[in-house]
Amino acid sequence: MSNRLAHASSPYLLQHADNPVDWWQWEPDAFEEASRRNVPVFLSVGYSSCHWCHVMAHESFEDEATAALMNEHFVSVKVDREERPDVDAVYMEAVQAATGQGGWPMSVFMTPDGEPFYFGTYFPPEPRHGMPSFRQVLEGVQSAWTSRREEVGEVAEKITRDLAGRQLDHGAGGLPGEAELAQALLGLTREYDSATGWLGGGDTKFPPSMVIEFLLRHHGRTTSEGALEIAEGLCDAMARSSLFDQLGGGFHRYVLRQRPNGALVPHFEKMLYDNALLCRVYAHLWRATGSDLARRVALETADFIVGELRTAEGGFASALDADSEDGGGRHVEGAFYVWTPAQLREALGEQDAVFAAEYFGVTEAGTFEEGASVLQLPRTDDAVDPDRAAGVRARLLAAREERARPGRDDKVVAAWNGLAIAALAETGAYFDRPDLIERATEAADLLVRVHMGDNARLSRTSRDGRAGDNAGVLEDYGDVAEGFLALAAVTGEGVWLEFAGFLLDIVLQHFTGEGGQLYDTADDAEQLIRRPQDPTDSATPAGWTAAAGALLSYAAHTGSEAHRAAAESALGVVKALGPRVPRFIGWGLAVAEALLDGPREVAVAGPVGGALHRTALLGRAPGAVVAAGETGGAEFPLLVDRPMADGAPTAYVCRHFVCEAPTTDAAELARKLGG
């Protein structure tokens, strides 16, 4: 028998539709029901590819006795954090403030008014490692609710009051300048371990995509060899480690250093946002260095996005699960990706299996679990026959295709599709892959047709070509605008500039507060216990800095002072945070690099895809905007009154619409743009 989640659109919520728990979605009726019954609300937040979310579901939410306890004493609400990042952000802030850590699944107990009073993440079915069991937690909360209600209410009120009273220093002290960016680079230099190629000293390594974008832009503006060295080292380490799928392309979520063997083992879920960001990073690294490794990784990641995440409607699915069937009836993490020596022999024969084991680091003891190993590459390929390596890789990939595949969360998230559009458009342009540009255009069409539709606003998600009920948040507007602007630059189709402007006008009207600070939700969105506002990067660019970057680019295209002023106001936070926590505001630092450079405006009066247009796209000037076409500027303000010279394609490089002498020579244009 199904519960209320059977009517949800989220694949994550649908995974819980057959639980014996009487789940509700996040809706007013749930809180009204808790008030009517005079019971607390239990909020459980997760997402479909979250390994520990699945574990807690199997251990507790599928257990009849635990479900009966939940149903009798609580109103239980299940939330997909990818659909409702605002709900996730507000209560995660409370969890982190109370416990000093966070994660998913997130477990929060609150009053019927939504005021939280007890927190946690994963709870086991039995007490272990100092953690109480989930049933002990339920019983303890229910006892406190019935016997110490006044105390519970006071705690909830205090937590809510403290959250609401938190004030963000949004950097009203001015714009980031050379000093702040130099200090940020110094901080990253101190954290960078040249021996391993990773940042930071902890065992868990997340891909620092936005930091690398800052480093590449800093090098493009200043020719800092130190910045480029760190960017190259980070990209090399990631590409050769088990973070990258050495057979099928694409990146896993993060890697964890195992003790005592020191192996880096991935958390095997593959997220659209990681792969979109990293595809663009490696394409930009190739643009800066010409690295063959960067070219290969960018293209293999783009092909992974298109091949495994593209939906029937032309958008891109959110994620692939970490878990899959292992061939023995078990559903386990990493089963699709790991190899034993015996499996290598079965797929390759004895001689090539020995070669593959040495090349990919597969050992008899195993580097993962139960004697299996994750694949990684040696630090250098100099002694390896590339043809043999390619042949072995292709045969292993074919053998892996026979395995049970991980599940896919096929909802389309607007922000992450915006990131993918930018990555695929640029990668397609750099490497003469028009198919990638076409896939980017189809995803953009879906966002316009379904997520924007006939409404004046952007929907956060869609599934099967139908928009979800949840409103877009700031990151959706910023990242989709970023994708549209990249697509406009590559295709020469000004309609994408127009759509970006439409979205950014909504940012100005509904997401911007006094003094230029930005909020993650619109001023007319559902009111939670706190209006979320976070300028720091997590796995994706913060909505705050994503919007700042798109606003700055749009202003460079159009000359709009309102959009530039909004971008500058938003970048004050980078002056405040960049020197202190550069790893957590990398995209803001990258946007600041563009601001210091102008950004440069490049008008190419001539054919889209021609030599001058390609040269403009390959320029390393940070954040440069490109408009190309032969229509005399009907779609791009940058092209107005900038004709071809003597009938030849002509490029104009400008700042604030003041241009240098035009050129018809691609080599000269490359020099002007650091190409």
KOLTOR-658417 format. One record per residue (C-alpha): x, y negated, z negated; residue number from 1; residue in three letters. Coordinates in pm, whole numbers. Layout:
BEGIN
   east  north     up num residu
      X      Y      Z NUM    ala
...
END
This chain:
BEGIN
   east  north     up num residu
      0      0      0   1    met
    143   -336    101   2    ser
    157   -654   -106   3    asn
    108  -1016      5   4    arg
    446  -1024    179   5    leu
    302   -807    457   6    ala
    174  -1132    610   7    his
    513  -1309    599   8    ala
    718  -1394    907   9    ser
   1057  -1362    736  10    ser
   1229  -1026    792  11    pro
   1367  -1052    437  12    tyr
   1023  -1091    284  13    leu
    888   -812    503  14    leu
   1156   -582    358  15    gln
    972   -620     26  16    his
    619   -583    161  17    ala
    592   -222     42  18    asp
    735   -284   -307  19    asn
    499   -199   -594  20    pro
    569   -554   -718  21    val
    274   -786   -659  22    asp
    488  -1044   -482  23    trp
    375  -1391   -384  24    trp
    538  -1623   -135  25    gln
    642  -1972   -250  26    trp
    303  -2143   -241  27    glu
     82  -2351   -475  28    pro
   -155  -2058   -531  29    asp
    123  -1861   -701  30    ala
    183  -2132   -961  31    phe
   -191  -2182  -1009  32    glu
   -222  -1809  -1074  33    glu
     57  -1826  -1335  34    ala
   -118  -2118  -1503  35    ser
   -453  -1936  -1502  36    arg
   -298  -1623  -1654  37    arg
    -68  -1825  -1882  38    asn
    242  -1627  -1779  39    val
    586  -1735  -1656  40    pro
    692  -1725  -1292  41    val
    976  -1497  -1187  42    phe
   1154  -1636   -879  43    leu
   1375  -1402   -676  44    ser
   1575  -1561   -393  45    val
   1783  -1372   -136  46    gly
   1826  -1308    234  47    tyr
   1802  -1009    464  48    ser
   2172   -930    513  49    ser
   2259   -969    142  50    cys
   2404   -641     16  51    his
   2332   -694   -354  52    trp
   1981   -811   -273  53    cys
   1918   -469   -119  54    his
   2076   -298   -419  55    val
   1854   -478   -672  56    met
   1549   -413   -455  57    ala
   1616    -37   -448  58    his
   1704    -17   -816  59    glu
   1434   -240   -963  60    ser
   1172   -373   -724  61    phe
   1097    -28   -583  62    glu
   1074    123   -932  63    asp
    712    175  -1039  64    glu
    772    120  -1412  65    ala
    972   -200  -1358  66    thr
    713   -328  -1111  67    ala
    433   -259  -1361  68    ala
    616   -467  -1622  69    leu
    660   -750  -1373  70    met
    299   -739  -1261  71    asn
    158   -739  -1614  72    glu
    364  -1023  -1760  73    his
    477  -1243  -1466  74    phe
    377  -1395  -1138  75    val
    661  -1287   -911  76    ser
    764  -1508   -617  77    val
   1000  -1393   -342  78    lys
   1186  -1655   -132  79    val
   1407  -1618    175  80    asp
   1681  -1874    109  81    arg
   1734  -1914    482  82    glu
   1373  -2024    528  83    glu
   1364  -2244    218  84    arg
   1713  -2383    159  85    pro
   1558  -2663    -46  86    asp
   1409  -2424   -303  87    val
   1734  -2228   -309  88    asp
   1946  -2541   -357  89    ala
   1743  -2686   -643  90    val
   1731  -2369   -850  91    tyr
   2085  -2263   -763  92    met
   2200  -2595   -907  93    glu
   2024  -2500  -1229  94    ala
   2174  -2150  -1228  95    val
   2526  -2282  -1177  96    gln
   2485  -2549  -1442  97    ala
   2361  -2294  -1695  98    ala
   2588  -1999  -1619  99    thr
   2889  -2148  -1442 100    gly
   2836  -1928  -1138 101    gln
   2579  -1848   -873 102    gly
   2500  -1602   -600 103    gly
   2231  -1385   -451 104    trp
   2000  -1235   -540 105    pro
   1917  -1534   -756 106    met
   1682  -1463  -1046 107    ser
   1507  -1752  -1220 108    val
   1232  -1756  -1481 109    phe
   1023  -2072  -1495 110    met
    704  -2221  -1630 111    thr
    390  -2248  -1413 112    pro
    500  -2608  -1351 113    asp
    819  -2484  -1182 114    gly
   1049  -2582  -1471 115    glu
   1327  -2320  -1511 116    pro
   1434  -2184  -1849 117    phe
   1630  -1859  -1792 118    tyr
   1869  -1768  -1509 119    phe
   2079  -1502  -1353 120    gly
   2172  -1334  -1028 121    thr
   2188   -956   -989 122    tyr
   2072   -753  -1290 123    phe
   2141   -375  -1296 124    pro
   1878   -112  -1383 125    pro
   2080     -9  -1690 126    glu
   2311   -221  -1910 127    pro
   2664   -228  -1772 128    arg
   2978   -443  -1779 129    his
   2829   -666  -2046 130    gly
   2514   -735  -1840 131    met
   2169   -651  -1973 132    pro
   1942   -436  -1761 133    ser
   1672   -609  -1558 134    phe
   1403   -451  -1776 135    arg
   1574   -583  -2089 136    gln
   1572   -929  -1931 137    val
   1202   -900  -1845 138    leu
   1116   -783  -2195 139    glu
   1327  -1055  -2357 140    gly
   1175  -1333  -2148 141    val
    822  -1204  -2207 142    gln
    886  -1186  -2583 143    ser
   1021  -1541  -2590 144    ala
    725  -1666  -2387 145    trp
    471  -1520  -2627 146    thr
    644  -1577  -2962 147    ser
    858  -1890  -2904 148    arg
    659  -2080  -2643 149    arg
    734  -2424  -2783 150    glu
   1108  -2355  -2778 151    glu
   1087  -2223  -2421 152    val
    898  -2534  -2315 153    gly
   1157  -2762  -2472 154    glu
   1441  -2580  -2294 155    val
   1257  -2600  -1960 156    ala
   1184  -2970  -2003 157    glu
   1546  -3046  -2094 158    lys
   1687  -2853  -1798 159    ile
   1445  -3023  -1559 160    thr
   1518  -3366  -1706 161    arg
   1894  -3308  -1679 162    asp
   1865  -3200  -1317 163    leu
   1643  -3493  -1222 164    ala
   1880  -3736  -1393 165    gly
   2193  -3627  -1208 166    arg
   2327  -3906   -992 167    gln
   2548  -3845   -692 168    leu
   2844  -4073   -634 169    asp
   2772  -4119   -266 170    his
   3076  -4330   -202 171    gly
   2945  -4684   -191 172    ala
   3307  -4798   -226 173    gly
   3372  -4807    148 174    gly
   3489  -4595    439 175    leu
   3758  -4327    431 176    pro
   4085  -4448    582 177    gly
   4434  -4327    653 178    glu
   4520  -4295    284 179    ala
   4226  -4067    205 180    glu
   4285  -3845    509 181    leu
   4656  -3817    432 182    ala
   4573  -3723     73 183    gln
   4327  -3460    195 184    ala
   4594  -3311    423 185    leu
   4842  -3307    135 186    leu
   4592  -3121    -83 187    gly
   4535  -2860    187 188    leu
   4910  -2825    239 189    thr
   4953  -2745   -129 190    arg
   4679  -2481   -114 191    glu
   4804  -2317    205 192    tyr
   5006  -1997    164 193    asp
   5227  -1973    471 194    ser
   5326  -1616    383 195    ala
   4969  -1485    409 196    thr
   4810  -1754    626 197    gly
   4521  -1814    384 198    trp
   4405  -2103    168 199    leu
   4376  -2081   -208 200    gly
   4497  -1828   -458 201    gly
   4183  -1623   -521 202    gly
   4113  -1276   -389 203    asp
   3798  -1375   -198 204    thr
   3865  -1547    135 205    lys
   3590  -1725    327 206    phe
   3661  -1861    676 207    pro
   3746  -2233    636 208    pro
   3597  -2332    972 209    ser
   3529  -2696    894 210    met
   3870  -2749    735 211    val
   4032  -2622   1054 212    ile
   3824  -2865   1261 213    glu
   3959  -3146   1043 214    phe
   4317  -3023   1086 215    leu
   4282  -3000   1465 216    leu
   4127  -3346   1487 217    arg
   4395  -3491   1261 218    his
   4661  -3342   1486 219    his
   4480  -3473   1793 220    gly
   4483  -3826   1653 221    arg
   4822  -3837   1479 222    thr
   5018  -3546   1639 223    thr
   5083  -3417   1284 224    ser
   5272  -3090   1328 225    glu
   5196  -2995    968 226    gly
   4821  -3008   1031 227    ala
   4853  -2799   1346 228    leu
   5077  -2545   1173 229    glu
   4818  -2483    900 230    ile
   4536  -2459   1155 231    ala
   4733  -2206   1363 232    glu
   4829  -2006   1055 233    gly
   4472  -1984    928 234    leu
   4338  -1884   1269 235    cys
   4607  -1621   1319 236    asp
   4545  -1469    975 237    ala
   4169  -1451   1030 238    met
   4194  -1310   1382 239    ala
   4434  -1031   1280 240    arg
   4260   -939    955 241    ser
   3953   -725    898 242    ser
   3748  -1045    883 243    leu
   3737  -1020   1263 244    phe
   3571   -718   1423 245    asp
   3868   -584   1619 246    gln
   3649   -374   1848 247    leu
   3326   -562   1910 248    gly
   3428   -922   1841 249    gly
   3268  -1161   1595 250    gly
   3347  -1233   1232 251    phe
   3224  -1082    908 252    his
   3115  -1301    618 253    arg
   3433  -1292    405 254    tyr
   3718  -1066    295 255    val
   3813   -955    -53 256    leu
   4164   -845   -152 257    arg
   4147   -500   -306 258    gln
   4352   -408   -610 259    arg
   4598   -239   -637 260    pro
   4655   -166   -264 261    asn
   4623   -531   -159 262    gly
   4408   -452    146 263    ala
   4168   -719    270 264    leu
   3822   -564    292 265    val
   3533   -754    450 266    pro
   3182   -805    329 267    his
   3046   -666    651 268    phe
   2742   -883    724 269    glu
   2780  -1099   1034 270    lys
   2617  -1440   1022 271    met
   2528  -1656   1321 272    leu
   2659  -1969   1152 273    tyr
   3006  -1823   1080 274    asp
   3042  -1700   1434 275    asn
   2918  -2022   1593 276    ala
   3157  -2232   1386 277    leu
   3453  -2000   1443 278    leu
   3388  -1965   1815 279    cys
   3415  -2344   1842 280    arg
   3722  -2354   1616 281    val
   3915  -2105   1830 282    tyr
   3807  -2280   2151 283    ala
   3939  -2607   2007 284    his
   4261  -2438   1897 285    leu
   4311  -2313   2253 286    trp
   4244  -2667   2376 287    arg
   4522  -2792   2149 288    ala
   4779  -2516   2204 289    thr
   4688  -2293   2498 290    gly
   4711  -1989   2264 291    ser
   4614  -1661   2432 292    asp
   4496  -1524   2097 293    leu
   4269  -1825   2044 294    ala
   4124  -1786   2394 295    arg
   4052  -1416   2340 296    arg
   3892  -1465   2000 297    val
   3677  -1756   2119 298    ala
   3545  -1558   2415 299    leu
   3493  -1234   2222 300    glu
   3304  -1424   1954 301    thr
   3089  -1598   2215 302    ala
   3016  -1263   2377 303    asp
   2925  -1117   2037 304    phe
   2679  -1402   1974 305    ile
   2514  -1356   2312 306    val
   2532   -976   2321 307    gly
   2416   -894   1969 308    glu
   2232  -1195   1830 309    leu
   2038  -1331   2129 310    arg
   1661  -1284   2098 311    thr
   1412  -1212   2374 312    ala
   1297  -1576   2360 313    glu
   1648  -1710   2424 314    gly
   1741  -1814   2071 315    gly
   1992  -1652   1838 316    phe
   1910  -1428   1543 317    ala
   2035  -1513   1195 318    ser
   2247  -1214   1101 319    ala
   2343   -849   1118 320    leu
   2325   -649    795 321    asp
   2632   -526    612 322    ala
   2475   -183    561 323    asp
   2383     94    804 324    ser
   2334    472    816 325    glu
   2660    662    775 326    asp
   2562    970    975 327    gly
   2498   1168    660 328    gly
   2164   1016    568 329    gly
   2303    744    343 330    arg
   2257    370    395 331    his
   2594    223    298 332    val
   2797    -92    344 333    glu
   3039    -98    636 334    gly
   2945    242    779 335    ala
   2924    104   1133 336    phe
   3272    -49   1124 337    tyr
   3514    176    928 338    val
   3726    467   1049 339    trp
   3904    770    908 340    thr
   4201    939   1078 341    pro
   3972   1231   1160 342    ala
   3726   1002   1336 343    gln
   4011    851   1537 344    leu
   4123   1198   1645 345    arg
   3769   1292   1747 346    glu
   3734    979   1959 347    ala
   4086    958   2106 348    leu
   4271   1287   2079 349    gly
   4582   1346   1874 350    glu
   4841   1121   2042 351    gln
   4626    812   2086 352    asp
   4484    860   1737 353    ala
   4835    833   1592 354    val
   4892    516   1796 355    phe
   4555    369   1692 356    ala
   4610    448   1324 357    ala
   4942    265   1325 358    glu
   4815    -24   1537 359    tyr
   4492    -83   1341 360    phe
   4621      8    994 361    gly
   4413    324    940 362    val
   4565    540    662 363    thr
   4500    882    517 364    glu
   4422    728    178 365    ala
   4199    466    336 366    gly
   4186     93    274 367    thr
   3810     79    204 368    phe
   3609    356     39 369    glu
   3601    737     58 370    glu
   3917    756    270 371    gly
   3792    517    538 372    ala
   3983    213    662 373    ser
   3887   -121    807 374    val
   4061   -219   1130 375    leu
   4314   -499   1147 376    gln
   4596   -600   1378 377    leu
   4970   -623   1313 378    pro
   5117   -969   1259 379    arg
   5287   -944   1596 380    thr
   5199   -758   1916 381    asp
   5547   -780   2066 382    asp
   5626   -408   2046 383    ala
   5284   -286   2159 384    val
   5191   -180   2513 385    asp
   4895   -413   2579 386    pro
   4736   -181   2836 387    asp
   4744    112   2597 388    arg
   4603   -101   2315 389    ala
   4321   -225   2538 390    ala
   4236    127   2652 391    gly
   4228    263   2297 392    val
   4015    -29   2187 393    arg
   3763     29   2465 394    ala
   3733    399   2385 395    arg
   3684    333   2014 396    leu
   3420     74   2092 397    leu
   3237    324   2314 398    ala
   3251    584   2036 399    ala
   3123    330   1783 400    arg
   2824    256   2003 401    glu
   2699    606   1924 402    glu
   2667    519   1555 403    arg
   2351    387   1389 404    ala
   2360      9   1418 405    arg
   2315   -238   1131 406    pro
   1976   -404   1100 407    gly
   1921   -751   1243 408    arg
   1743  -1048   1089 409    asp
   1584  -1183   1405 410    asp
   1443  -1509   1277 411    lys
   1580  -1814   1457 412    val
   1713  -2086   1225 413    val
   1720  -2428   1390 414    ala
   2046  -2552   1232 415    ala
   2244  -2239   1310 416    trp
   2118  -2235   1668 417    asn
   2236  -2595   1699 418    gly
   2584  -2481   1595 419    leu
   2570  -2194   1846 420    ala
   2458  -2426   2128 421    ile
   2758  -2653   2071 422    ala
   3000  -2358   2054 423    ala
   2870  -2177   2362 424    leu
   2842  -2492   2573 425    ala
   3200  -2596   2503 426    glu
   3345  -2244   2529 427    thr
   3167  -2196   2860 428    gly
   3303  -2526   2991 429    ala
   3662  -2462   2878 430    tyr
   3689  -2110   3019 431    phe
   3475  -2137   3332 432    asp
   3194  -1925   3191 433    arg
   2873  -2080   3326 434    pro
   2676  -1791   3177 435    asp
   2760  -1917   2827 436    leu
   2642  -2267   2917 437    ile
   2321  -2115   3051 438    glu
   2265  -1923   2725 439    arg
   2324  -2245   2529 440    ala
   2070  -2426   2745 441    thr
   1812  -2152   2697 442    glu
   1853  -2173   2318 443    ala
   1815  -2551   2334 444    ala
   1500  -2508   2543 445    asp
   1359  -2278   2273 446    leu
   1429  -2534   2001 447    leu
   1250  -2803   2200 448    val
    960  -2584   2307 449    arg
    897  -2397   1981 450    val
   1070  -2574   1691 451    his
    980  -2925   1808 452    met
    675  -2830   2011 453    gly
    401  -3093   2010 454    asp
    492  -3206   1661 455    asn
    682  -3514   1560 456    ala
    905  -3299   1338 457    arg
   1138  -3000   1355 458    leu
   1045  -2656   1219 459    ser
   1316  -2478   1022 460    arg
   1260  -2131   1168 461    thr
   1081  -1933   1435 462    ser
   1030  -1565   1505 463    arg
    901  -1395   1818 464    asp
    857  -1736   1978 465    gly
    632  -1874   1703 466    arg
    737  -2156   1473 467    ala
    737  -2089   1099 468    gly
    555  -2297    840 469    asp
    865  -2446    678 470    asn
    980  -2797    762 471    ala
   1328  -2862    891 472    gly
   1581  -2995    642 473    val
   1862  -3240    703 474    leu
   2107  -2978    829 475    glu
   1854  -2874   1093 476    asp
   1830  -3226   1228 477    tyr
   2206  -3287   1213 478    gly
   2319  -2955   1362 479    asp
   2055  -2943   1635 480    val
   2142  -3301   1734 481    ala
   2510  -3197   1740 482    glu
   2425  -2905   1970 483    gly
   2219  -3124   2201 484    phe
   2499  -3382   2224 485    leu
   2755  -3113   2313 486    ala
   2518  -2976   2576 487    leu
   2466  -3323   2723 488    ala
   2844  -3367   2753 489    ala
   2893  -3032   2927 490    val
   2589  -3030   3160 491    thr
   2557  -3400   3241 492    gly
   2185  -3374   3162 493    glu
   2086  -3687   2973 494    gly
   1763  -3535   2845 495    val
   1969  -3370   2569 496    trp
   2097  -3710   2461 497    leu
   1735  -3826   2448 498    glu
   1629  -3531   2232 499    phe
   1924  -3588   1999 500    ala
   1818  -3950   1957 501    gly
   1464  -3844   1873 502    phe
   1591  -3618   1593 503    leu
   1834  -3877   1459 504    leu
   1564  -4143   1445 505    asp
   1377  -3909   1208 506    ile
   1693  -3884    997 507    val
   1699  -4264    969 508    leu
   1330  -4286    888 509    gln
   1275  -3993    653 510    his
   1606  -3861    514 511    phe
   1795  -4183    434 512    thr
   1774  -4355     97 513    gly
   1876  -4693    -31 514    glu
   2243  -4769     20 515    gly
   2271  -4518    303 516    gly
   2274  -4201     95 517    gln
   2111  -3898    255 518    leu
   1874  -3636    115 519    tyr
   1842  -3274    222 520    asp
   1462  -3299    247 521    thr
   1239  -3561    404 522    ala
   1069  -3824    194 523    asp
    730  -3665    270 524    asp
    838  -3302    215 525    ala
    709  -3083    -68 526    glu
    820  -3229   -400 527    gln
   1028  -2993   -611 528    leu
   1165  -3060   -960 529    ile
   1450  -3246   -791 530    arg
   1499  -3379   -439 531    arg
   1805  -3184   -321 532    pro
   2108  -3381   -212 533    gln
   2447  -3219   -151 534    asp
   2721  -3367     69 535    pro
   2965  -3078     27 536    thr
   3020  -2795    274 537    asp
   2930  -2441    181 538    ser
   2921  -2182    458 539    ala
   2801  -2449    702 540    thr
   2851  -2823    730 541    pro
   2649  -3011    470 542    ala
   2337  -3167    615 543    gly
   2479  -3499    499 544    trp
   2801  -3477    704 545    thr
   2637  -3294    996 546    ala
   2397  -3586   1029 547    ala
   2683  -3837    992 548    ala
   2874  -3674   1278 549    gly
   2574  -3666   1510 550    ala
   2481  -4025   1423 551    leu
   2835  -4140   1504 552    leu
   2841  -3956   1838 553    ser
   2499  -4086   1935 554    tyr
   2606  -4441   1852 555    ala
   2915  -4394   2072 556    ala
   2691  -4281   2359 557    his
   2435  -4558   2326 558    thr
   2598  -4850   2148 559    gly
   2330  -4832   1875 560    ser
   2449  -5035   1576 561    glu
   2177  -4882   1356 562    ala
   2304  -4530   1412 563    his
   2668  -4629   1364 564    arg
   2587  -4817   1044 565    ala
   2403  -4511    912 566    ala
   2701  -4289    995 567    ala
   2941  -4526    820 568    glu
   2719  -4546    511 569    ser
   2704  -4168    494 570    ala
   3083  -4135    526 571    leu
   3145  -4323    205 572    gly
   3113  -3988     28 573    val
   3421  -3864    219 574    val
   3627  -4147     73 575    lys
   3517  -4031   -274 576    ala
   3551  -3654   -228 577    leu
   3802  -3598     54 578    gly
   4122  -3658   -145 579    pro
   3997  -3449   -440 580    arg
   3820  -3148   -282 581    val
   3916  -3136     88 582    pro
   3820  -2768    122 583    arg
   3461  -2853     40 584    phe
   3411  -3150    269 585    ile
   3600  -3042    579 586    gly
   3332  -3149    826 587    trp
   3310  -3490    661 588    gly
   3686  -3527    705 589    leu
   3655  -3423   1070 590    ala
   3388  -3690   1126 591    val
   3611  -3945    951 592    ala
   3887  -3861   1200 593    glu
   3647  -3943   1483 594    ala
   3553  -4270   1314 595    leu
   3916  -4377   1281 596    leu
   3976  -4295   1647 597    asp
   3672  -4493   1762 598    gly
   3543  -4242   1862 599    pro
   3651  -4276   2223 600    arg
   3377  -4295   2485 601    glu
   3453  -4131   2819 602    val
   3240  -4209   3123 603    ala
   3305  -3994   3429 604    val
   3141  -4135   3739 605    ala
   3157  -3828   3955 606    gly
   3041  -3469   3985 607    pro
   2958  -3266   3676 608    val
   3213  -2985   3652 609    gly
   3468  -3167   3863 610    gly
   3834  -3214   3774 611    ala
   3785  -3542   3587 612    leu
   3487  -3411   3393 613    his
   3675  -3096   3289 614    arg
   3977  -3305   3190 615    thr
   3754  -3527   2976 616    ala
   3605  -3227   2797 617    leu
   3954  -3090   2729 618    leu
   4081  -3414   2576 619    gly
   4199  -3387   2216 620    arg
   4088  -3734   2100 621    ala
   3883  -3646   1790 622    pro
   3508  -3664   1837 623    gly
   3529  -3821   2183 624    ala
   3193  -3835   2361 625    val
   3167  -3760   2733 626    val
   2906  -3869   2985 627    ala
   2932  -3746   3343 628    ala
   2722  -3785   3655 629    gly
   2674  -3953   3988 630    glu
   2337  -4115   3918 631    thr
   2462  -4460   3825 632    gly
   2381  -4427   3457 633    gly
   2009  -4360   3466 634    ala
   2043  -4100   3189 635    glu
   2362  -4209   3011 636    phe
   2419  -4567   2891 637    pro
   2795  -4508   2921 638    leu
   2762  -4473   3298 639    leu
   2576  -4801   3350 640    val
   2781  -5041   3566 641    asp
   3070  -4794   3582 642    arg
   3079  -4685   3946 643    pro
   3313  -4462   4139 644    met
   3616  -4648   4274 645    ala
   3628  -4645   4656 646    asp
   3398  -4345   4657 647    gly
   3632  -4131   4444 648    ala
   3537  -3982   4104 649    pro
   3644  -4229   3837 650    thr
   3689  -4206   3460 651    ala
   3655  -4486   3207 652    tyr
   3795  -4450   2854 653    val
   3635  -4696   2613 654    cys
   3593  -4784   2246 655    arg
   3277  -4968   2139 656    his
   3192  -4999   2512 657    phe
   3516  -5192   2581 658    val
   3709  -4995   2842 659    cys
   4064  -4951   2958 660    glu
   4140  -4972   3328 661    ala
   3953  -4695   3512 662    pro
   4143  -4405   3664 663    thr
   4084  -4154   3940 664    thr
   4380  -3940   3833 665    asp
   4315  -3639   3609 666    ala
   4669  -3637   3470 667    ala
   4640  -3999   3365 668    glu
   4303  -3932   3203 669    leu
   4459  -3640   3013 670    ala
   4729  -3870   2879 671    arg
   4467  -4123   2768 672    lys
   4282  -3850   2573 673    leu
   4576  -3656   2435 674    gly
   4513  -3367   2674 675    gly
END
